[in-house]
Amino acid sequence: MCGILAVLGCSDDSQAKRVRVLELSRRQFPFTNLPSFLFYPLKHRGPDWSGIYHHGDYYLSHQRLAIVDPASGDQPLFNEDKAIVVTVNGEIYNHEELRKSLPNHKFRTGSDCEVIAHLYEEYGEEFVDMLDGMFSFVLLDTRDNSFIAARDAIGITSLYIGWGQDGSVWIASELKALNDDCEHFETFPPGHLYSSKQGGLRRWYNPLWFSEAIPSTPYDPLVLRRAFENAVVKRLMTDVPFGVLLSGGLDSSLVASITARHLADTKAAKQWGSQLHSFCVGLEGSPDLKAGKEVADYLGTVHHEFTFTVQDGIDAIEDVIYHIETYDVTTIRASTPMFLMSRKIKSLGVKMVLSGEGSDEVFGGYLYFHKAPNKEEFHRETCRKIKALHQYDCLRANKATSAWGLEARVPFLDKEFINVAMSIDPEWKMINREEGRIEKWVLRRAFDDEEHPYLPKHILYRQKEQFSDGVGYSWIDGLKAHADKHVVTNKMMLNATHIYPHNTPTTKEAYYYRMIFERFFPQNPARLTVPGGASVACSTAKAIEWDASWSNNLDPSGRAALGVHLSAYEHKLSSVANGNLGPKIIDNLPRMISIPGVVIKS
């Protein structure tokens, strides 16, 4: 992932302003007692090169993480006569096909992102839906000083927009580049385009599922399988060393399996070899470490295990919150081990990884979906979850990795794959124990191939573990205990509604994270970028209505899904006064029915 910052239409075109924009583009630490060369907010996202373009009162800057065409793809990028200027964070997977569709255009670099400038020259503002990839970009047309900015369909890349008192518009990959200089700033919505000519935002991404109408396409496992294999293979576009994140859960294991099958036929294999590297993180003896190694051995990957202690994680919490820019509890829980792992991965010389985010939202994989009352509610909840991904898992995967100059690619959020998966009649996705259907059954069945197995059967049907649980159950319990014993008092909790009237923290753990966030980002617009509302096992607030008992057991951990998770929390009423649910765990719930093998011939 790269980092972009654009300041558009500011009243100051001096050399001092140019220096300020470059400083904001690079700043890494917020502490004012550090020397000026450390004031680089986005440089961690792109450590390979810094670029800035200045045209009158317009500035476009870029911090590059070089993945495709490292030698000549520095940004900003231009069209033939340099009248169109673009700064981009992301990857355009269909750039070769798009180049072929533009035979009258001359390209200066091999960068996948250069095609954006030429598409605009050819089609104006109506080209964004032609892009297949993850991206955030700002494009300046110097012929009339108009500009557009856009963000990818789901919000895989992070993007924020702000406004200065002088009438300027600011756009950046992270809010830390805006919060000191903008009067107001907010999250740039996914699937939207900002046009200076029209003076506002409009949605460019309008798939059929977005209306939440109930689809009726019959389930075809081979169609689903091919769509996902295509999504993985197109993400093997790279000119640098890469690997896969492998927790041993269904989603990351399928990504790894497909990558291992197809790697030998890719350009990446010709450059870096066909031996796939995989990475896993967890507490000593955690479920993910055990399952990840088993899958790695099965696939024959070069596997790297990274362990951390609860104290290691607690020590990193402030850095994590500064980088991921949220106080959401479940996001911080999951971001911390990913943040620690990303640092280790980058130290090995790897610059890109494939990851399994998005599957649970598309297929209803979270354990609370067991309580969905009907297929209509099931489908609407998946739609709500996908629409909110940019505030949760996409934010985590993007920022926890880019903090160390590592890029994460997420094939489950491929536009075409989502279209296929979200068109399936949701009756097929519903969880039905009597019929042997556990969560994400349609995905599991699609890859249950007896002749050419993708994964061991018990891995293919392993119960869902949220990342913050799978790294080790004592991780969450340790965070709660630390906040309760060492940080937040009962008296502090009694005044929480007065101290934090917006998204008031209801547990000591949440209060702990909020204090850190407010220290880094004290502005009101910053706190408004973070979602709120009750949740159980990562549900939306609406889905809590599915089970009356959940309102007394609000925790985003998958273990809060009482009667579903195999190691669920013992039922206890939570209390604002005393913090979190007790850490006691029970393991005596009945196991789910096993799934009979389904033969699917390729």
Disulfide bonds with the S-S distance in Angstrom:
none
